[in-house]
């Protein structure tokens, strides 16, 4: 097993305030669904604008979104595009996730974060598959994540002040936050997955990134600079953006910024651990499955079957309707 980060000390956080404003829909804004497969949230976010290519000679499809996955009341909830990266011959994938239509759930594994008594763990159940729209990989193993993990009322590792955090609330809304500044532990927080520190903050890449780094932001397999990397950001209007592909840490930050992230974090890396799949069953309330799932990038080693395998032992995130 390849080490994917570096160890660090943990410090408990203090329970103080409610979720910060602007971090996503609140419970008060979430009316009941109008049909079995519809979202609990109020309305769709505006359709994302096309992304500006990094190069004037990029492919014509660069940055142009296509709708994927199960639509919600006829409205696409996930869009995808590909982008050629600056000074990089590879193609990266970008997924935009409508948090006005979908809610997030953290699934836990026996290896990452550890433990065997999780309610939400692979494989995704047939009941939950009926509303599943997309799923993507989590972060590093806890010994490498320099942060904590809390879900289903269990704290596997103490949450660390200052850590980059995927925060999921009881109403299913989610954000990427600097723990202790943008979000703290309240009764409405149901899951926190921390991984290193923010890669993007206030709409810009953090200072000091090294394009040749293969260790500081996670250990690259065979010390390849353009390793398979993934990251998750949140836009100003609360959409989530997932990016993945063979790239340097500088490219990862640049792509997250280009996709509109105001804050973003590193997720897992190296070929075996980066995957984003969308699902489109033949009927609106049909079960998502490997047969109707599609990867963000054709070059991804793992595919939609990962989330339906009892052998899969790492954490991941689902985005579902209703």
PyMOL commands that set and color helices and strands:
alter all, ss='L'
color gray80, all
select helices_A, chain A and resi 27-29+126-129+142-145+221-223+249-258+290-292+304-308
alter helices_A, ss='H'
color red, helices_A
select strands_A, chain A and resi 66-68+78-84+91-97+103-107+132-137+149-151+154-157+164-169+174-178+189-194+200-201+204-205+227-235+240-247+261-269+276-279+293-295+316-320
alter strands_A, ss='S'
color yellow, strands_A
deselect
rebuild
show_as cartoon
